[in-house]
């Protein structure tokens, strides 16, 4: 019987080694939000749970300081 062999591939990290999750880093935060302005899930972002929590806090701070929009209604 043939057992399926799970091929492991090397995943590219979502956050590079030199990047820090901060509310002032708008270009980084925009990569993790959808076109509607929603925060993408951890499964889609390929982040650890700690990174996802830090990312969520940073996005919410940037929204309150009006660096990022709450909703993106350009239609």
N, CA, C and O atoms as a CHARMM CRD file, in Angstrom:
* protein
*
  300
    1    1 UNK  N      0.83000  -1.18100   0.00000 PROA 1      0.00000
    2    1 UNK  CA     0.00000   0.00000   0.00000 PROA 1      0.00000
    3    1 UNK  C      0.87500   1.24500   0.00000 PROA 1      0.00000
    4    1 UNK  O      1.89200   1.32200   0.68900 PROA 1      0.00000
    5    2 UNK  N      0.45600   2.18500  -0.77400 PROA 2      0.00000
    6    2 UNK  CA     1.20500   3.43100  -0.86600 PROA 2      0.00000
    7    2 UNK  C      0.69900   4.41700   0.17800 PROA 2      0.00000
    8    2 UNK  O     -0.47900   4.77400   0.20300 PROA 2      0.00000
    9    3 UNK  N      1.58600   4.83500   1.01000 PROA 3      0.00000
   10    3 UNK  CA     1.23500   5.87100   1.97300 PROA 3      0.00000
   11    3 UNK  C      1.60300   7.21400   1.36500 PROA 3      0.00000
   12    3 UNK  O      2.63700   7.36300   0.71500 PROA 3      0.00000
   13    4 UNK  N      0.74800   8.16600   1.58900 PROA 4      0.00000
   14    4 UNK  CA     1.04900   9.49000   1.03300 PROA 4      0.00000
   15    4 UNK  C      2.18200  10.13300   1.82000 PROA 4      0.00000
   16    4 UNK  O      2.16500  10.19300   3.04900 PROA 4      0.00000
   17    5 UNK  N      3.13200  10.59400   1.09200 PROA 5      0.00000
   18    5 UNK  CA     4.28600  11.23700   1.71100 PROA 5      0.00000
   19    5 UNK  C      4.03700  12.73100   1.69800 PROA 5      0.00000
   20    5 UNK  O      3.83800  13.33500   0.64400 PROA 5      0.00000
   21    6 UNK  N      4.05100  13.30800   2.86500 PROA 6      0.00000
   22    6 UNK  CA     3.81100  14.74000   2.97000 PROA 6      0.00000
   23    6 UNK  C      5.11400  15.46700   2.66500 PROA 6      0.00000
   24    6 UNK  O      6.10500  15.33400   3.38300 PROA 6      0.00000
   25    7 UNK  N      5.09000  16.21800   1.60900 PROA 7      0.00000
   26    7 UNK  CA     6.27300  16.97100   1.21300 PROA 7      0.00000
   27    7 UNK  C      6.33100  18.24900   2.04000 PROA 7      0.00000
   28    7 UNK  O      5.37600  19.02400   2.07200 PROA 7      0.00000
   29    8 UNK  N      7.43300  18.45300   2.69000 PROA 8      0.00000
   30    8 UNK  CA     7.57700  19.67600   3.46100 PROA 8      0.00000
   31    8 UNK  C      8.30600  20.69700   2.61700 PROA 8      0.00000
   32    8 UNK  O      9.37300  20.42500   2.06800 PROA 8      0.00000
   33    9 UNK  N      7.73100  21.84800   2.52400 PROA 9      0.00000
   34    9 UNK  CA     8.37700  22.90900   1.78200 PROA 9      0.00000
   35    9 UNK  C      8.71200  24.03900   2.73400 PROA 9      0.00000
   36    9 UNK  O      8.02800  24.25800   3.73300 PROA 9      0.00000
   37   10 UNK  N      9.74800  24.73300   2.41400 PROA 10     0.00000
   38   10 UNK  CA    10.18300  25.81300   3.27200 PROA 10     0.00000
   39   10 UNK  C      9.30100  27.02300   3.02000 PROA 10     0.00000
   40   10 UNK  O      9.19800  27.50100   1.89000 PROA 10     0.00000
   41   11 UNK  N      8.67000  27.51100   4.06700 PROA 11     0.00000
   42   11 UNK  CA     7.79500  28.65800   3.94100 PROA 11     0.00000
   43   11 UNK  C      8.57900  29.94200   4.12900 PROA 11     0.00000
   44   11 UNK  O      9.47900  30.03200   4.96500 PROA 11     0.00000
   45   12 UNK  N      8.22400  30.90000   3.35300 PROA 12     0.00000
   46   12 UNK  CA     8.85900  32.20700   3.48200 PROA 12     0.00000
   47   12 UNK  C      8.20900  32.92100   4.66600 PROA 12     0.00000
   48   12 UNK  O      6.98200  32.99300   4.73200 PROA 12     0.00000
   49   13 UNK  N      8.99400  33.44600   5.59500 PROA 13     0.00000
   50   13 UNK  CA     8.38700  34.12800   6.73600 PROA 13     0.00000
   51   13 UNK  C      7.63800  35.37900   6.29100 PROA 13     0.00000
   52   13 UNK  O      8.08100  36.09600   5.39400 PROA 13     0.00000
   53   14 UNK  N      6.50700  35.62900   6.92600 PROA 14     0.00000
   54   14 UNK  CA     5.68100  36.77200   6.56300 PROA 14     0.00000
   55   14 UNK  C      6.33600  38.08700   6.98700 PROA 14     0.00000
   56   14 UNK  O      6.17300  39.11400   6.32800 PROA 14     0.00000
   57   15 UNK  N      7.07300  38.04200   8.08700 PROA 15     0.00000
   58   15 UNK  CA     7.76100  39.23200   8.58200 PROA 15     0.00000
   59   15 UNK  C      9.25400  38.95700   8.49900 PROA 15     0.00000
   60   15 UNK  O      9.74300  37.97700   9.06100 PROA 15     0.00000
   61   16 UNK  N      9.96700  39.81100   7.80900 PROA 16     0.00000
   62   16 UNK  CA    11.40200  39.61800   7.64300 PROA 16     0.00000
   63   16 UNK  C     12.13000  39.90800   8.94200 PROA 16     0.00000
   64   16 UNK  O     11.55500  40.48200   9.86600 PROA 16     0.00000
   65   17 UNK  N     13.39000  39.51300   9.01500 PROA 17     0.00000
   66   17 UNK  CA    14.14600  39.62100  10.25800 PROA 17     0.00000
   67   17 UNK  C     14.36900  41.06400  10.68000 PROA 17     0.00000
   68   17 UNK  O     14.44800  41.33600  11.87700 PROA 17     0.00000
   69   18 UNK  N     14.47400  41.99400   9.74500 PROA 18     0.00000
   70   18 UNK  CA    14.72900  43.38200  10.09100 PROA 18     0.00000
   71   18 UNK  C     13.48500  44.18300  10.40200 PROA 18     0.00000
   72   18 UNK  O     13.59200  45.32700  10.84500 PROA 18     0.00000
   73   19 UNK  N     12.29900  43.61900  10.18300 PROA 19     0.00000
   74   19 UNK  CA    11.05500  44.35300  10.36700 PROA 19     0.00000
   75   19 UNK  C     10.49900  44.12200  11.77200 PROA 19     0.00000
   76   19 UNK  O     10.53400  43.01300  12.30500 PROA 19     0.00000
   77   20 UNK  N      9.99300  45.19400  12.34200 PROA 20     0.00000
   78   20 UNK  CA     9.35700  45.12000  13.64900 PROA 20     0.00000
   79   20 UNK  C      7.89500  45.51700  13.50600 PROA 20     0.00000
   80   20 UNK  O      7.55200  46.39600  12.71600 PROA 20     0.00000
   81   21 UNK  N      7.04400  44.86100  14.27600 PROA 21     0.00000
   82   21 UNK  CA     5.62800  45.18400  14.25200 PROA 21     0.00000
   83   21 UNK  C      5.43100  46.41100  15.12300 PROA 21     0.00000
   84   21 UNK  O      5.59600  46.36300  16.34200 PROA 21     0.00000
   85   22 UNK  N      5.07200  47.52200  14.46900 PROA 22     0.00000
   86   22 UNK  CA     4.88000  48.77800  15.17100 PROA 22     0.00000
   87   22 UNK  C      3.75100  49.53100  14.48600 PROA 22     0.00000
   88   22 UNK  O      3.55500  49.39100  13.27900 PROA 22     0.00000
   89   23 UNK  N      3.01400  50.32300  15.23700 PROA 23     0.00000
   90   23 UNK  CA     1.88000  51.03600  14.66600 PROA 23     0.00000
   91   23 UNK  C      2.32300  52.10800  13.67100 PROA 23     0.00000
   92   23 UNK  O      1.51300  52.55800  12.86000 PROA 23     0.00000
   93   24 UNK  N      3.57300  52.52300  13.71300 PROA 24     0.00000
   94   24 UNK  CA     4.07200  53.55200  12.80500 PROA 24     0.00000
   95   24 UNK  C      4.52200  52.97600  11.46000 PROA 24     0.00000
   96   24 UNK  O      4.71900  53.72700  10.50400 PROA 24     0.00000
   97   25 UNK  N      4.68600  51.66800  11.37700 PROA 25     0.00000
   98   25 UNK  CA     5.12900  51.01400  10.14900 PROA 25     0.00000
   99   25 UNK  C      3.90400  50.67300   9.29700 PROA 25     0.00000
  100   25 UNK  O      3.43400  49.53600   9.29600 PROA 25     0.00000
  101   26 UNK  N      3.39900  51.66500   8.57900 PROA 26     0.00000
  102   26 UNK  CA     2.13900  51.52200   7.85300 PROA 26     0.00000
  103   26 UNK  C      2.26600  50.55600   6.67800 PROA 26     0.00000
  104   26 UNK  O      1.32900  49.81300   6.38600 PROA 26     0.00000
  105   27 UNK  N      3.40800  50.56000   6.00600 PROA 27     0.00000
  106   27 UNK  CA     3.56800  49.66200   4.85600 PROA 27     0.00000
  107   27 UNK  C      3.50400  48.19300   5.28200 PROA 27     0.00000
  108   27 UNK  O      2.98500  47.35600   4.54400 PROA 27     0.00000
  109   28 UNK  N      4.02700  47.88200   6.46000 PROA 28     0.00000
  110   28 UNK  CA     3.94500  46.50800   6.97400 PROA 28     0.00000
  111   28 UNK  C      2.51800  46.15800   7.36600 PROA 28     0.00000
  112   28 UNK  O      2.04500  45.06000   7.07200 PROA 28     0.00000
  113   29 UNK  N      1.82600  47.08300   8.02900 PROA 29     0.00000
  114   29 UNK  CA     0.47100  46.80300   8.49600 PROA 29     0.00000
  115   29 UNK  C     -0.50900  46.64000   7.34100 PROA 29     0.00000
  116   29 UNK  O     -1.46200  45.86800   7.44800 PROA 29     0.00000
  117   30 UNK  N     -0.29400  47.34300   6.25400 PROA 30     0.00000
  118   30 UNK  CA    -1.20400  47.23300   5.10900 PROA 30     0.00000
  119   30 UNK  C     -1.10900  45.88000   4.42600 PROA 30     0.00000
  120   30 UNK  O     -2.06200  45.45100   3.77500 PROA 30     0.00000
  121   31 UNK  N      0.02200  45.19900   4.56300 PROA 31     0.00000
  122   31 UNK  CA     0.14800  43.86000   3.97400 PROA 31     0.00000
  123   31 UNK  C     -0.74700  42.85200   4.67000 PROA 31     0.00000
  124   31 UNK  O     -1.09800  41.83000   4.08000 PROA 31     0.00000
  125   32 UNK  N     -1.12500  43.12100   5.91900 PROA 32     0.00000
  126   32 UNK  CA    -1.90100  42.17300   6.70500 PROA 32     0.00000
  127   32 UNK  C     -3.35600  42.57800   6.85800 PROA 32     0.00000
  128   32 UNK  O     -4.05800  42.04300   7.71500 PROA 32     0.00000
  129   33 UNK  N     -3.81900  43.51100   6.04400 PROA 33     0.00000
  130   33 UNK  CA    -5.23300  43.87900   6.03000 PROA 33     0.00000
  131   33 UNK  C     -5.79500  43.59600   4.64700 PROA 33     0.00000
  132   33 UNK  O     -5.07200  43.63800   3.65200 PROA 33     0.00000
  133   34 UNK  N     -7.08400  43.31000   4.59200 PROA 34     0.00000
  134   34 UNK  CA    -7.73000  43.01500   3.31400 PROA 34     0.00000
  135   34 UNK  C     -8.05800  44.31300   2.59300 PROA 34     0.00000
  136   34 UNK  O     -7.78800  45.40200   3.10100 PROA 34     0.00000
  137   35 UNK  N     -8.63900  44.19100   1.41000 PROA 35     0.00000
  138   35 UNK  CA    -9.00800  45.37400   0.63700 PROA 35     0.00000
  139   35 UNK  C    -10.11100  46.16100   1.32400 PROA 35     0.00000
  140   35 UNK  O    -10.21500  47.37400   1.14100 PROA 35     0.00000
  141   36 UNK  N    -10.93700  45.48000   2.11400 PROA 36     0.00000
  142   36 UNK  CA   -12.00300  46.16300   2.83600 PROA 36     0.00000
  143   36 UNK  C    -11.52100  46.79400   4.13500 PROA 36     0.00000
  144   36 UNK  O    -12.26800  47.53400   4.77500 PROA 36     0.00000
  145   37 UNK  N    -10.28600  46.51200   4.53100 PROA 37     0.00000
  146   37 UNK  CA    -9.74400  47.07500   5.76200 PROA 37     0.00000
  147   37 UNK  C     -9.78500  46.11500   6.93500 PROA 37     0.00000
  148   37 UNK  O     -9.45800  46.50200   8.05700 PROA 37     0.00000
  149   38 UNK  N    -10.18000  44.86800   6.70100 PROA 38     0.00000
  150   38 UNK  CA   -10.25800  43.88600   7.78200 PROA 38     0.00000
  151   38 UNK  C     -8.88200  43.27000   8.03900 PROA 38     0.00000
  152   38 UNK  O     -8.06100  43.15500   7.12900 PROA 38     0.00000
  153   39 UNK  N     -8.64500  42.87600   9.28800 PROA 39     0.00000
  154   39 UNK  CA    -7.40400  42.20300   9.65100 PROA 39     0.00000
  155   39 UNK  C     -7.49800  40.75400   9.17900 PROA 39     0.00000
  156   39 UNK  O     -8.46400  40.05600   9.49000 PROA 39     0.00000
  157   40 UNK  N     -6.50200  40.31000   8.43600 PROA 40     0.00000
  158   40 UNK  CA    -6.51000  38.93400   7.92900 PROA 40     0.00000
  159   40 UNK  C     -6.19400  37.95100   9.04300 PROA 40     0.00000
  160   40 UNK  O     -5.54900  38.30500  10.02900 PROA 40     0.00000
  161   41 UNK  N     -6.64600  36.72300   8.88400 PROA 41     0.00000
  162   41 UNK  CA    -6.47500  35.71100   9.91900 PROA 41     0.00000
  163   41 UNK  C     -5.03200  35.22900   9.98100 PROA 41     0.00000
  164   41 UNK  O     -4.23900  35.43900   9.06300 PROA 41     0.00000
  165   42 UNK  N     -4.73000  34.59200  11.06600 PROA 42     0.00000
  166   42 UNK  CA    -3.38100  34.08900  11.30900 PROA 42     0.00000
  167   42 UNK  C     -2.99900  33.00300  10.30900 PROA 42     0.00000
  168   42 UNK  O     -1.83700  32.89400   9.91900 PROA 42     0.00000
  169   43 UNK  N     -3.95300  32.22000   9.90700 PROA 43     0.00000
  170   43 UNK  CA    -3.71000  31.13700   8.95400 PROA 43     0.00000
  171   43 UNK  C     -3.30200  31.69800   7.58600 PROA 43     0.00000
  172   43 UNK  O     -2.42500  31.14800   6.92000 PROA 43     0.00000
  173   44 UNK  N     -3.93100  32.77000   7.18300 PROA 44     0.00000
  174   44 UNK  CA    -3.60700  33.39300   5.90000 PROA 44     0.00000
  175   44 UNK  C     -2.28500  34.15200   5.99100 PROA 44     0.00000
  176   44 UNK  O     -1.49600  34.14300   5.04700 PROA 44     0.00000
  177   45 UNK  N     -2.04400  34.80700   7.12400 PROA 45     0.00000
  178   45 UNK  CA    -0.83400  35.61800   7.30200 PROA 45     0.00000
  179   45 UNK  C      0.41800  34.79700   7.52400 PROA 45     0.00000
  180   45 UNK  O      1.52200  35.30000   7.31500 PROA 45     0.00000
  181   46 UNK  N      0.28200  33.54000   7.94400 PROA 46     0.00000
  182   46 UNK  CA     1.42100  32.68200   8.29000 PROA 46     0.00000
  183   46 UNK  C      2.24600  33.27800   9.42300 PROA 46     0.00000
  184   46 UNK  O      3.47500  33.29000   9.36300 PROA 46     0.00000
  185   47 UNK  N      1.56700  33.77500  10.46000 PROA 47     0.00000
  186   47 UNK  CA     2.23000  34.34900  11.62100 PROA 47     0.00000
  187   47 UNK  C      2.06500  33.42700  12.81700 PROA 47     0.00000
  188   47 UNK  O      1.17600  32.57500  12.84500 PROA 47     0.00000
  189   48 UNK  N      2.93400  33.60900  13.80800 PROA 48     0.00000
  190   48 UNK  CA     2.75600  32.90700  15.06500 PROA 48     0.00000
  191   48 UNK  C      1.65400  33.61400  15.84500 PROA 48     0.00000
  192   48 UNK  O      1.25600  34.72500  15.49200 PROA 48     0.00000
  193   49 UNK  N      1.16900  32.98500  16.88600 PROA 49     0.00000
  194   49 UNK  CA     0.08900  33.60300  17.65400 PROA 49     0.00000
  195   49 UNK  C      0.55700  34.88300  18.34900 PROA 49     0.00000
  196   49 UNK  O     -0.20400  35.84400  18.46300 PROA 49     0.00000
  197   50 UNK  N      1.79300  34.89400  18.80700 PROA 50     0.00000
  198   50 UNK  CA     2.32600  36.10500  19.44400 PROA 50     0.00000
  199   50 UNK  C      2.44400  37.24400  18.43200 PROA 50     0.00000
  200   50 UNK  O      2.11100  38.38800  18.74300 PROA 50     0.00000
  201   51 UNK  N      2.91500  36.93500  17.22600 PROA 51     0.00000
  202   51 UNK  CA     3.02500  37.95600  16.19000 PROA 51     0.00000
  203   51 UNK  C      1.64900  38.47000  15.77800 PROA 51     0.00000
  204   51 UNK  O      1.48600  39.66100  15.51200 PROA 51     0.00000
  205   52 UNK  N      0.65400  37.57600  15.72400 PROA 52     0.00000
  206   52 UNK  CA    -0.69600  37.99100  15.34900 PROA 52     0.00000
  207   52 UNK  C     -1.28900  38.91700  16.39600 PROA 52     0.00000
  208   52 UNK  O     -1.95700  39.89100  16.05000 PROA 52     0.00000
  209   53 UNK  N     -1.05500  38.62900  17.67900 PROA 53     0.00000
  210   53 UNK  CA    -1.55100  39.51800  18.73700 PROA 53     0.00000
  211   53 UNK  C     -0.90100  40.88600  18.64700 PROA 53     0.00000
  212   53 UNK  O     -1.58400  41.90400  18.76000 PROA 53     0.00000
  213   54 UNK  N      0.42400  40.92700  18.44400 PROA 54     0.00000
  214   54 UNK  CA     1.11900  42.20500  18.31100 PROA 54     0.00000
  215   54 UNK  C      0.64900  42.97000  17.08100 PROA 54     0.00000
  216   54 UNK  O      0.51000  44.19200  17.11600 PROA 54     0.00000
  217   55 UNK  N      0.40500  42.24600  15.99600 PROA 55     0.00000
  218   55 UNK  CA    -0.06500  42.86500  14.77200 PROA 55     0.00000
  219   55 UNK  C     -1.45600  43.46100  14.96500 PROA 55     0.00000
  220   55 UNK  O     -1.71800  44.57200  14.50300 PROA 55     0.00000
  221   56 UNK  N     -2.33400  42.75400  15.62800 PROA 56     0.00000
  222   56 UNK  CA    -3.68400  43.24400  15.87300 PROA 56     0.00000
  223   56 UNK  C     -3.66500  44.50900  16.70900 PROA 56     0.00000
  224   56 UNK  O     -4.38000  45.46300  16.40400 PROA 56     0.00000
  225   57 UNK  N     -2.85800  44.52900  17.75700 PROA 57     0.00000
  226   57 UNK  CA    -2.75600  45.71900  18.60600 PROA 57     0.00000
  227   57 UNK  C     -2.20200  46.89300  17.81100 PROA 57     0.00000
  228   57 UNK  O     -2.68700  48.01700  17.94800 PROA 57     0.00000
  229   58 UNK  N     -1.18700  46.64500  16.97900 PROA 58     0.00000
  230   58 UNK  CA    -0.58700  47.71300  16.18200 PROA 58     0.00000
  231   58 UNK  C     -1.57400  48.28000  15.16800 PROA 58     0.00000
  232   58 UNK  O     -1.62200  49.49400  14.96800 PROA 58     0.00000
  233   59 UNK  N     -2.36300  47.41700  14.52300 PROA 59     0.00000
  234   59 UNK  CA    -3.34700  47.88700  13.54700 PROA 59     0.00000
  235   59 UNK  C     -4.42000  48.70500  14.24100 PROA 59     0.00000
  236   59 UNK  O     -4.83500  49.74100  13.72100 PROA 59     0.00000
  237   60 UNK  N     -4.87800  48.26500  15.39800 PROA 60     0.00000
  238   60 UNK  CA    -5.90500  49.01100  16.12200 PROA 60     0.00000
  239   60 UNK  C     -5.38700  50.37100  16.58600 PROA 60     0.00000
  240   60 UNK  O     -6.12600  51.35500  16.55500 PROA 60     0.00000
  241   61 UNK  N     -4.12400  50.43700  17.01700 PROA 61     0.00000
  242   61 UNK  CA    -3.54700  51.72300  17.40600 PROA 61     0.00000
  243   61 UNK  C     -3.42400  52.65800  16.21500 PROA 61     0.00000
  244   61 UNK  O     -3.70700  53.85100  16.32200 PROA 61     0.00000
  245   62 UNK  N     -3.00200  52.11300  15.08100 PROA 62     0.00000
  246   62 UNK  CA    -2.87100  52.93300  13.87800 PROA 62     0.00000
  247   62 UNK  C     -4.22900  53.43900  13.40800 PROA 62     0.00000
  248   62 UNK  O     -4.32300  54.54900  12.88500 PROA 62     0.00000
  249   63 UNK  N     -5.27500  52.65000  13.58300 PROA 63     0.00000
  250   63 UNK  CA    -6.62100  53.09300  13.21000 PROA 63     0.00000
  251   63 UNK  C     -7.09200  54.22900  14.10800 PROA 63     0.00000
  252   63 UNK  O     -7.67600  55.19900  13.62500 PROA 63     0.00000
  253   64 UNK  N     -6.84600  54.11800  15.40400 PROA 64     0.00000
  254   64 UNK  CA    -7.27800  55.14700  16.33200 PROA 64     0.00000
  255   64 UNK  C     -6.54600  56.46500  16.05400 PROA 64     0.00000
  256   64 UNK  O     -7.13500  57.54000  16.16900 PROA 64     0.00000
  257   65 UNK  N     -5.28400  56.38000  15.69400 PROA 65     0.00000
  258   65 UNK  CA    -4.50100  57.57600  15.38200 PROA 65     0.00000
  259   65 UNK  C     -4.70300  58.03500  13.94100 PROA 65     0.00000
  260   65 UNK  O     -4.01000  58.94000  13.47400 PROA 65     0.00000
  261   66 UNK  N     -5.64000  57.42100  13.24000 PROA 66     0.00000
  262   66 UNK  CA    -6.01800  57.70600  11.84900 PROA 66     0.00000
  263   66 UNK  C     -4.84800  57.56800  10.87600 PROA 66     0.00000
  264   66 UNK  O     -4.76900  58.30000   9.89000 PROA 66     0.00000
  265   67 UNK  N     -3.95300  56.64200  11.14900 PROA 67     0.00000
  266   67 UNK  CA    -2.90100  56.30400  10.19300 PROA 67     0.00000
  267   67 UNK  C     -3.41600  55.27700   9.18600 PROA 67     0.00000
  268   67 UNK  O     -2.97400  55.24900   8.03700 PROA 67     0.00000
  269   68 UNK  N     -4.34800  54.43600   9.62200 PROA 68     0.00000
  270   68 UNK  CA    -5.01700  53.45100   8.76600 PROA 68     0.00000
  271   68 UNK  C     -6.51400  53.68700   8.84000 PROA 68     0.00000
  272   68 UNK  O     -7.01800  54.10600   9.88300 PROA 68     0.00000
  273   69 UNK  N     -7.24000  53.42800   7.75200 PROA 69     0.00000
  274   69 UNK  CA    -8.69800  53.58800   7.81600 PROA 69     0.00000
  275   69 UNK  C     -9.35800  52.39200   8.50900 PROA 69     0.00000
  276   69 UNK  O     -8.85700  51.26900   8.46000 PROA 69     0.00000
  277   70 UNK  N    -10.48900  52.66500   9.15100 PROA 70     0.00000
  278   70 UNK  CA   -11.26700  51.57000   9.74500 PROA 70     0.00000
  279   70 UNK  C    -11.89800  50.73600   8.63600 PROA 70     0.00000
  280   70 UNK  O    -11.84100  49.50700   8.67000 PROA 70     0.00000
  281   71 UNK  N    -12.49800  51.40200   7.65800 PROA 71     0.00000
  282   71 UNK  CA   -13.11600  50.74500   6.52000 PROA 71     0.00000
  283   71 UNK  C    -12.57200  51.37300   5.25100 PROA 71     0.00000
  284   71 UNK  O    -12.21400  52.55000   5.23000 PROA 71     0.00000
  285   72 UNK  N    -12.51400  50.58900   4.21100 PROA 72     0.00000
  286   72 UNK  CA   -12.06700  51.08900   2.92900 PROA 72     0.00000
  287   72 UNK  C    -13.23000  50.99900   1.96200 PROA 72     0.00000
  288   72 UNK  O    -13.40800  49.98200   1.29100 PROA 72     0.00000
  289   73 UNK  N    -14.02300  52.05900   1.88600 PROA 73     0.00000
  290   73 UNK  CA   -15.19900  52.07600   1.02400 PROA 73     0.00000
  291   73 UNK  C    -14.93800  52.95100  -0.19500 PROA 73     0.00000
  292   73 UNK  O    -15.43900  54.07200  -0.27800 PROA 73     0.00000
  293   74 UNK  N    -14.17100  52.44900  -1.12100 PROA 74     0.00000
  294   74 UNK  CA   -13.85600  53.21600  -2.31000 PROA 74     0.00000
  295   74 UNK  C    -14.76300  52.85000  -3.48000 PROA 74     0.00000
  296   74 UNK  O    -14.52100  53.31700  -4.59300 PROA 74     0.00000
  297   75 UNK  N    -15.78800  52.04200  -3.28000 PROA 75     0.00000
  298   75 UNK  CA   -16.68500  51.63400  -4.37500 PROA 75     0.00000
  299   75 UNK  C    -17.65600  52.71900  -4.69900 PROA 75     0.00000
  300   75 UNK  O    -18.48800  52.55700  -5.59200 PROA 75     0.00000
